[in-house]
Amino acid sequence: MTRKITILFIINPISGTGENKVVEKLIKKELAYSKFEVSIRYTEAVGHATEIAKEGVKACVDVIVAVGGDGSVNEVAKGLIGTNVKMGIIPAGSGNGFARHLNIPMDKRKAVLLLNKLYSKSVDTASVNDQVFVGTAGVGFDAHIGLKFDEAPTRGFWTYLKLTFKEYFNYREQTYKIAIDQKKTIDEKAFFMSFCNTNQWGNNVFVSPNSDIEDGLIKVVLIRKMNLLSVPFFAFRLFSKSVDKSKYYKEFSGKKVEVSQTTNLIHIDGEPIRLGQKLFIEIKPSSLEVIQ
């Protein structure tokens, strides 16, 4: 008798719009149970998904699926990086930037059906001060908004947009010291700076259209603050994958990046964290196997 493929679903019940319990019904309806031996776990606290993923690795589970947003994907990936366990994703968050970069369907039913094919590839991940990120990390205004979004009573794209407009006028540029691949340190002013493994923050907002998740490089994107009249045109560029053509945009690439900032705030895959004024960012090539 052929051994069934073991698959573990780790579901964050409160990410995104809070509809993730619906996924359990879709799994039972659309997953090829003749092929899989299925187990489902719900997370109970921050960091719990990583613990569950590590338990799954020790139990020799073949596939572990993150059901949630970029924060959930990050937590599950932490437990799988450097192993042979394949990671699946059912996007159920506010932005889903990592899944969108990989063209994983936003429709939950289609995302479940994709798992049946089991096609996967190795992708890069990264770290900042030894904290893993799979999509983007960043300092400056986007980290500031990440903190405000985390504290907001509601979630979703419109909440993020309202916070952005509310905070934009009071937030000031910082000067950052940056060294790429241990070369000469340069001083650069920026409204925000993103460290990009994937090409977007989420919701198809392409902050780094040139990013390739398989090239073994981190893209360092710096954006200068602009006048109010320029904001709509810049926003259009973010959605149309042409932001790199803007005069407010500057980009560097490297395997190791060192950054000094005047605050200690950063976001990692959209989650705000206070990590220090000195940041060390490093790419981890082909370190995660993802079903897509």
C-alpha positions in Angstrom: 0.0 0.0 0.0 1.3 3.5 -0.9 2.0 5.7 2.1 -0.1 8.7 2.3 1.5 12.2 2.3 1.2 13.7 5.7 0.0 17.3 5.7 -0.4 19.7 8.6 -2.5 22.9 8.4 -1.6 25.6 10.9 -4.5 28.1 11.0 -4.4 31.5 12.5 -8.0 32.1 13.5 -7.7 35.9 13.9 -5.5 37.0 11.0 -6.8 39.2 8.2 -10.6 39.4 8.3 -11.0 36.6 10.8 -12.7 34.2 8.4 -10.1 31.5 8.6 -12.2 28.9 10.3 -14.0 28.6 7.0 -10.8 27.1 5.6 -11.3 23.9 7.6 -14.5 23.2 5.6 -12.7 23.9 2.3 -9.9 21.5 3.3 -12.4 18.7 3.9 -14.2 19.4 0.7 -11.4 20.1 -1.8 -8.3 18.4 -0.6 -7.5 15.0 -2.1 -7.9 12.9 1.0 -7.0 9.7 -0.9 -3.5 11.2 -1.2 -3.1 12.9 2.1 -3.2 12.1 5.8 -4.5 15.4 7.2 -4.2 17.2 10.6 -5.2 20.7 11.5 -4.0 22.9 14.3 -5.1 26.4 15.4 -2.6 28.9 16.8 -3.3 30.3 20.2 -0.6 33.1 20.6 2.1 34.9 18.8 4.9 32.5 18.0 2.7 29.4 18.4 2.8 28.7 14.6 6.6 28.3 14.8 6.4 25.9 17.7 3.8 23.8 15.8 5.9 23.8 12.6 8.9 22.6 14.5 6.9 19.8 16.1 5.7 18.9 12.6 9.3 18.7 11.3 10.3 16.4 14.3 7.3 14.2 13.5 8.5 13.9 9.8 5.4 15.6 8.4 5.8 16.0 4.6 3.9 19.3 4.1 3.0 22.1 6.5 0.6 24.7 5.4 0.3 28.3 6.8 -3.2 29.6 6.8 -3.1 33.3 7.4 -1.3 36.5 6.3 2.4 37.4 6.0 2.9 37.2 9.7 1.6 33.6 9.8 3.7 32.7 6.8 6.7 34.1 8.6 6.1 32.1 11.7 5.6 28.8 9.9 8.7 29.5 7.7 10.8 30.0 10.8 10.2 26.4 11.7 10.8 25.0 8.2 13.9 26.9 6.8 16.7 24.6 6.1 14.5 21.4 6.2 13.1 19.2 3.5 9.5 19.9 4.6 7.4 21.6 1.9 5.5 24.7 2.9 2.0 25.4 1.5 0.1 28.7 1.9 -3.6 29.5 2.0 -3.6 33.3 1.9 -6.0 34.7 4.6 -4.4 38.0 5.7 -4.6 41.6 4.9 -1.8 41.9 2.3 -0.5 38.4 1.5 2.6 39.8 -0.2 4.6 36.6 -0.1 1.8 34.5 -1.6 1.1 37.1 -4.3 4.7 37.2 -5.3 4.6 33.5 -5.9 1.2 33.7 -7.8 -0.6 31.6 -5.2 -4.3 32.2 -5.7 -6.0 34.6 -3.3 -9.2 32.5 -3.6 -9.0 30.1 -0.7 -10.7 27.2 -2.6 -8.2 27.5 -5.4 -5.3 27.7 -3.0 -6.5 24.4 -1.4 -6.8 22.8 -4.8 -3.2 23.9 -5.6 -1.9 21.8 -2.7 -3.2 18.7 -4.5 -0.5 19.1 -7.2 2.4 19.3 -4.7 4.6 21.3 -7.2 7.2 23.2 -5.2 10.4 25.2 -5.7 13.2 26.4 -3.4 13.1 30.1 -2.6 15.3 32.6 -0.7 14.6 33.8 2.8 16.4 36.5 4.7 17.1 37.7 8.2 17.7 41.0 10.1 19.6 40.7 13.3 18.9 36.9 13.1 15.1 37.5 12.9 13.7 35.7 9.8 11.7 37.4 7.1 10.4 35.9 3.9 9.0 38.9 2.1 10.0 42.4 3.2 11.4 44.2 6.2 11.7 47.9 6.5 12.5 51.0 8.6 11.2 54.5 8.5 7.6 55.4 7.6 6.4 51.9 6.6 7.6 50.6 10.0 5.9 53.5 11.7 2.6 52.7 9.8 3.1 49.0 10.6 3.1 49.9 14.3 0.0 52.1 14.0 -1.8 49.4 11.9 -0.9 46.8 14.6 -2.5 49.0 17.2 -5.7 49.8 15.1 -9.0 48.3 16.1 -9.8 47.3 12.5 -7.8 45.5 9.8 -7.7 45.5 6.0 -6.5 47.6 3.1 -8.7 50.7 3.9 -7.5 50.9 7.5 -3.9 50.8 6.2 -4.7 53.5 3.6 -6.4 55.8 6.1 -3.5 55.5 8.6 -1.0 56.3 5.8 -2.7 59.5 4.9 -3.2 60.5 8.5 0.5 60.0 9.5 2.2 61.1 6.2 2.5 64.9 6.9 4.0 64.6 10.4 6.6 61.9 9.7 10.1 63.2 8.7 12.9 61.7 6.7 15.9 60.1 8.5 19.5 59.8 7.4 20.7 56.2 7.3 24.2 54.8 7.1 24.3 51.9 4.7 27.0 49.3 3.7 26.3 46.8 1.0 28.5 43.6 1.0 31.0 45.2 3.4 31.8 48.0 1.0 32.2 51.7 1.8 29.5 53.1 4.1 27.3 55.7 2.5 24.8 58.2 4.0 21.4 58.3 2.4 18.3 60.2 3.3 15.0 58.4 3.1 11.4 58.6 4.1 11.5 54.9 4.4 13.8 52.0 3.4 12.7 48.5 2.5 14.7 45.3 2.5 13.0 43.2 -0.2 13.2 39.5 -0.9 9.8 39.7 -2.7 8.6 42.4 -5.0 5.7 43.8 -2.9 4.4 44.7 0.6 1.0 43.0 -0.3 -2.2 44.0 -2.0 -0.1 44.3 -5.2 1.7 47.3 -3.9 5.0 46.7 -5.7 7.7 48.5 -3.7 10.5 46.5 -5.4 9.4 45.4 -8.9 12.9 44.1 -9.7 13.1 41.7 -6.7 13.5 38.0 -7.6 12.9 35.5 -4.8 15.4 33.0 -6.4 18.4 35.3 -7.2 20.2 35.1 -3.8 20.1 38.9 -3.4 18.4 41.4 -1.1 17.1 44.6 -2.8 17.5 47.7 -0.6 14.9 50.3 -1.7 15.0 53.9 -0.5 12.1 56.3 -1.0 12.4 60.1 -0.5 9.6 62.1 0.8 7.7 64.0 -1.9 5.2 66.9 -2.0 1.5 66.2 -1.8 0.9 66.7 -5.5 3.4 63.9 -6.4 1.8 61.4 -4.0 -1.0 60.2 -6.4 1.5 59.7 -9.3 3.8 57.8 -7.0 1.0 55.6 -5.7 0.1 54.8 -9.3 3.7 53.7 -9.9 3.5 51.4 -6.8 0.5 49.6 -8.2 1.8 49.5 -11.8 5.2 48.0 -11.1 7.0 51.2 -12.3 8.1 52.8 -9.0 11.7 52.2 -10.0 11.2 54.9 -12.7 10.4 57.5 -10.1 13.0 60.2 -9.2 12.1 59.5 -5.5 13.3 55.9 -5.8 16.8 54.5 -5.3 17.8 50.8 -5.2 20.8 48.8 -4.2 21.4 45.0 -4.3 23.6 42.7 -2.1 23.9 39.6 0.0 24.8 41.3 3.2 23.6 44.8 4.3 24.5 46.8 7.4 22.3 49.8 8.3 22.4 52.3 11.2 19.3 54.3 12.0 18.3 56.8 14.6 15.3 54.9 16.0 15.0 51.2 16.9 11.8 50.4 15.1 11.5 48.0 12.1 8.8 45.9 10.5 9.4 42.3 9.6 6.9 40.9 7.1 4.6 43.7 8.3 4.9 43.0 12.0 6.5 45.9 13.9 9.3 45.2 16.3 12.0 47.2 18.2 15.2 45.6 17.1 17.9 48.3 17.6 19.7 51.1 15.8 22.2 48.8 14.2 20.8 46.3 11.7 22.5 43.4 9.9 20.5 42.0 6.9 21.5 38.8 5.2 20.0 36.6 2.4 19.6 32.9 2.9 19.6 31.4 -0.7 17.3 28.5 -1.6 16.4 27.9 2.1 12.7 27.2 1.9 10.7 24.8 -0.2 7.3 26.3 -1.1 4.3 24.8 -3.0 3.1 27.1 -5.7 
